[in-house]
């Protein structure tokens, strides 16, 4: 008998998550998800090497989205993605109105989000 392991995901995000490594990719995604132009914002905040953009509305059949923007070929990309993973965790906790997640839950969740971002960055 072959063992079929269950998914070990600690938590499933309520947001779609995407990593963009260029400004043109970012704006193409915004068009595709039909984000209102009034909410687009900049790809990267002035002088930033990475940033996180959150779209909370569920409009036109599109789900909530978090788009992490990061410059390609950064020497300290993992440090930036670690930082952005914390923000993603914070957005999720705010959405589900979790005021006091346990330390272990927080640590494992942020680590899993960071791993997902790093894998996307390396592709």
Backbone bond lengths (Angstrom), bond angles and torsions (degrees), N, CA, C in turn:
res aa  C-N    CA-C-N  psi(-1)  N-CA   C-N-CA  omega(-1)  CA-C   N-CA-C  phi
1 X - - - 1.450 - - 1.524 108.87 -
2 X 1.313 116.10 129.88 1.460 120.95 177.26 1.526 108.98 -87.15
3 X 1.316 115.46 131.25 1.461 121.00 179.60 1.516 109.02 -77.33
4 X 1.320 116.80 133.78 1.467 122.31 176.02 1.521 107.59 -112.85
5 X 1.311 114.80 100.23 1.454 120.02 -179.09 1.518 110.70 -70.60
6 X 1.302 115.27 147.23 1.452 120.95 176.27 1.522 109.54 -82.33
7 X 1.298 116.75 160.69 1.453 121.89 176.71 1.524 109.07 -62.89
8 X 1.328 117.03 129.58 1.458 121.18 -178.69 1.525 112.43 -95.95
9 X 1.304 117.00 17.56 1.456 120.19 178.82 1.518 109.78 -58.81
10 X 1.309 115.36 127.27 1.454 120.80 -178.74 1.524 110.92 -70.45
11 X 1.318 115.04 -40.42 1.448 119.19 -178.06 1.515 107.58 -151.62
12 X 1.313 115.96 142.24 1.454 120.96 175.50 1.513 108.03 -100.07
13 X 1.323 116.59 123.73 1.455 120.65 -179.71 1.520 111.28 -66.67
14 X 1.302 116.22 145.18 1.450 121.96 173.80 1.527 110.49 -82.69
15 X 1.318 116.67 -5.48 1.453 122.99 -179.42 1.519 110.22 -106.55
16 X 1.326 116.23 148.37 1.452 120.26 164.49 1.522 104.89 -75.35
17 X 1.310 117.47 141.56 1.466 121.21 -177.42 1.520 109.17 -121.43
18 X 1.318 115.62 133.72 1.454 120.66 -178.79 1.516 110.11 -143.96
19 X 1.311 116.15 147.55 1.459 122.66 176.34 1.520 108.14 -114.51
20 X 1.321 117.23 128.29 1.468 122.50 177.59 1.520 109.21 -116.99
21 X 1.327 115.44 130.47 1.462 120.26 -179.97 1.525 112.80 -108.63
22 X 1.324 116.18 11.96 1.462 118.87 175.05 1.522 109.72 -152.64
23 X 1.301 114.42 154.12 1.458 120.26 179.72 1.523 111.20 -63.65
24 X 1.332 116.77 -40.99 1.468 119.69 -179.31 1.530 111.19 -64.76
25 X 1.316 117.16 -38.00 1.467 121.11 177.17 1.535 109.97 -63.89
26 X 1.321 116.58 -42.98 1.458 121.89 179.82 1.527 111.29 -58.28
27 X 1.335 116.87 -50.51 1.460 120.11 -177.75 1.531 111.64 -69.01
28 X 1.318 117.76 -32.19 1.471 120.51 175.75 1.528 110.76 -64.71
29 X 1.316 116.46 -39.79 1.467 120.53 177.85 1.521 110.39 -65.53
30 X 1.322 117.50 -42.58 1.465 120.50 179.66 1.525 111.50 -60.02
31 X 1.324 116.12 -39.14 1.465 119.78 176.19 1.519 110.30 -64.82
32 X 1.325 115.98 -43.80 1.454 120.72 -177.12 1.535 112.55 -64.35
33 X 1.327 117.10 -38.79 1.467 119.19 -179.86 1.529 112.07 -86.47
34 X 1.327 115.26 1.83 1.471 121.89 177.27 1.525 112.39 59.23
35 X 1.323 115.21 39.93 1.464 119.49 175.52 1.523 108.22 -70.89
36 X 1.319 117.51 134.90 1.468 119.59 178.70 1.533 110.54 -58.71
37 X 1.313 117.00 135.03 1.466 120.88 -178.27 1.521 112.30 -56.73
38 X 1.315 116.69 -28.72 1.463 120.12 179.15 1.534 111.91 -65.90
39 X 1.331 117.65 -16.18 1.462 121.90 -178.98 1.524 113.22 -105.87
40 X 1.312 118.32 0.45 1.453 120.97 -172.69 1.527 113.50 -60.22
41 X 1.282 118.04 -50.34 1.461 119.29 -176.26 1.520 111.95 67.04
42 X 1.303 114.66 -176.74 1.458 120.25 -179.40 1.514 110.68 -86.43
43 X 1.334 115.43 155.41 1.460 121.36 175.33 1.528 108.94 -60.35
44 X 1.290 116.60 -54.25 1.465 122.92 175.00 1.516 108.38 -129.12
45 X 1.302 115.64 137.96 1.456 120.17 174.96 1.527 107.29 -63.60
46 X 1.309 117.06 149.14 1.462 122.18 -177.34 1.532 111.26 -47.82
47 X 1.315 116.53 130.31 1.463 126.21 178.88 1.529 114.44 67.22
48 X 1.320 118.89 8.04 1.465 120.87 178.34 1.524 110.49 -89.77
49 X 1.316 115.34 150.92 1.459 119.99 175.52 1.521 111.24 -101.68
50 X 1.340 115.90 -14.40 1.466 121.52 176.18 1.520 108.65 -154.85
51 X 1.318 115.57 152.99 1.461 120.33 176.04 1.528 108.97 -158.88
52 X 1.314 115.12 163.62 1.458 121.12 179.51 1.521 108.75 -122.09
53 X 1.317 115.25 130.63 1.454 122.21 179.40 1.520 108.36 -116.12
54 X 1.329 116.04 130.68 1.456 121.24 -175.28 1.525 109.75 -116.68
55 X 1.317 114.78 133.67 1.462 122.30 176.33 1.524 106.35 -121.26
56 X 1.331 116.27 106.02 1.463 122.19 -171.57 1.519 115.24 -87.58
57 X 1.291 116.73 -21.67 1.462 119.12 -173.80 1.522 111.90 -75.59
58 X 1.306 115.57 145.67 1.460 121.79 171.92 1.521 106.64 -107.19
59 X 1.324 115.57 92.46 1.461 121.64 -176.47 1.522 109.64 -121.80
60 X 1.288 116.05 151.06 1.471 122.23 174.26 1.522 112.84 52.34
61 X 1.307 117.21 32.72 1.461 120.09 179.47 1.511 114.14 79.58
62 X 1.322 117.60 0.44 1.455 120.82 179.28 1.521 109.55 -90.89
63 X 1.313 115.70 144.23 1.462 121.84 -179.97 1.517 109.80 -87.66
64 X 1.312 114.42 172.50 1.461 120.22 173.16 1.534 107.91 -60.25
65 X 1.315 115.94 148.53 1.463 119.73 -178.47 1.520 110.95 -138.40
66 X 1.321 114.42 142.31 1.457 122.02 170.05 1.521 105.79 -119.69
67 X 1.319 114.82 124.00 1.461 120.11 179.35 1.516 107.82 -117.22
68 X 1.328 115.59 116.16 1.455 122.01 176.95 1.519 106.96 -92.78
69 X 1.314 115.91 125.30 1.459 121.98 179.55 1.528 108.00 -109.41
70 X 1.318 115.96 134.26 1.461 120.41 -179.23 1.524 109.28 -149.86
71 X 1.305 114.66 140.86 1.460 119.17 177.16 1.527 109.29 -66.63
72 X 1.324 117.56 141.91 1.467 119.73 177.99 1.529 110.83 -73.76
73 X 1.318 115.82 156.51 1.472 123.72 174.01 1.525 114.57 60.51
74 X 1.317 117.16 36.85 1.464 120.80 176.04 1.522 110.19 -81.62
75 X 1.325 116.74 140.03 1.459 120.31 176.83 1.523 111.40 -69.36
76 X 1.327 116.88 -33.37 1.464 121.30 -177.64 1.530 111.03 -109.91
77 X 1.319 116.77 38.18 1.462 120.55 -177.16 1.519 112.02 -59.54
78 X 1.328 117.38 -41.18 1.465 119.87 -177.27 1.529 111.51 -64.01
79 X 1.320 117.55 -35.28 1.464 120.17 177.25 1.531 110.41 -65.27
80 X 1.315 116.44 -41.60 1.466 120.30 178.49 1.527 110.64 -65.77
81 X 1.329 116.95 -41.60 1.457 120.16 -179.29 1.520 111.55 -69.10
82 X 1.317 116.87 -31.80 1.466 121.26 174.97 1.530 109.04 -61.35
83 X 1.305 115.48 -46.01 1.469 121.72 178.93 1.530 111.06 -60.91
84 X 1.331 116.51 -46.19 1.461 120.66 -178.82 1.531 111.04 -67.52
85 X 1.331 118.16 -32.35 1.470 121.71 177.39 1.525 110.86 -61.47
86 X 1.320 116.58 -37.45 1.472 120.23 177.30 1.530 109.80 -63.31
87 X 1.323 116.93 -43.06 1.468 119.80 178.36 1.530 110.80 -61.89
88 X 1.313 117.06 -42.43 1.467 120.35 179.60 1.526 109.96 -60.47
89 X 1.323 116.66 -44.65 1.465 120.54 177.55 1.535 109.99 -59.61
90 X 1.318 116.51 -43.20 1.464 120.61 179.95 1.523 111.74 -62.10
91 X 1.335 117.18 -42.68 1.466 120.33 178.33 1.525 110.60 -61.30
92 X 1.325 115.96 -42.50 1.466 119.90 -179.81 1.527 111.00 -64.65
93 X 1.313 117.72 -43.38 1.469 120.26 179.89 1.527 110.80 -64.46
94 X 1.336 116.98 -38.14 1.466 120.11 176.70 1.528 110.93 -64.36
95 X 1.325 116.37 -40.97 1.463 120.27 -178.87 1.528 111.34 -62.42
96 X 1.323 116.94 -42.51 1.471 119.60 -177.81 1.534 111.64 -90.88
97 X 1.337 115.21 5.65 1.466 122.44 177.57 1.531 112.68 57.64
98 X 1.326 114.64 39.82 1.465 120.69 176.11 1.524 107.68 -89.66
99 X 1.308 116.59 113.71 1.458 122.54 -175.88 1.525 113.35 -86.31
100 X 1.325 116.79 -28.50 1.457 119.25 -170.61 1.531 111.68 -143.83
101 X 1.346 117.73 69.26 1.461 118.62 178.15 1.532 110.01 -67.63
102 X 1.316 116.14 148.06 1.468 118.95 -179.69 1.530 109.76 -66.18
103 X 1.317 115.39 155.99 1.462 120.98 -179.95 1.526 111.63 -59.07
104 X 1.324 116.92 -43.22 1.468 120.83 -179.02 1.519 111.24 -66.36
105 X 1.325 116.75 -43.45 1.460 120.46 178.16 1.520 110.19 -59.85
106 X 1.320 116.22 -44.53 1.452 121.22 179.46 1.532 111.05 -62.45
107 X 1.306 116.83 -47.48 1.471 120.69 -177.86 1.525 111.58 -62.25
108 X 1.331 117.36 -47.48 1.464 120.29 -179.69 1.521 111.73 -66.76
109 X 1.317 117.24 -38.64 1.460 120.49 -179.87 1.522 111.47 -65.46
110 X 1.309 116.94 -46.71 1.468 120.80 179.86 1.530 110.20 -64.04
111 X 1.315 116.80 -40.46 1.474 120.22 178.10 1.527 110.68 -61.62
112 X 1.329 117.66 -41.44 1.463 120.97 179.87 1.528 111.14 -66.87
113 X 1.320 116.76 -41.16 1.472 120.51 178.11 1.526 109.83 -63.98
114 X 1.327 116.33 -44.71 1.468 120.31 179.31 1.521 110.96 -60.54
115 X 1.327 117.00 -43.14 1.466 120.61 179.43 1.523 110.57 -59.59
116 X 1.325 117.09 -42.83 1.461 121.55 178.76 1.528 110.71 -61.85
117 X 1.327 116.84 -43.51 1.464 120.76 179.78 1.529 111.73 -66.13
118 X 1.314 117.41 -41.62 1.463 120.98 -179.34 1.521 110.99 -65.11
119 X 1.333 116.17 -41.94 1.476 119.46 177.87 1.516 110.66 -61.46
120 X 1.334 117.13 -40.71 1.469 120.66 178.74 1.531 110.62 -67.38
121 X 1.320 117.16 -37.61 1.462 121.22 -179.13 1.526 111.09 -65.93
122 X 1.314 116.46 -37.44 1.473 120.63 -177.51 1.520 113.45 -75.20
123 X 1.331 117.13 -17.14 1.495 119.93 179.93 1.491 111.06 -75.54
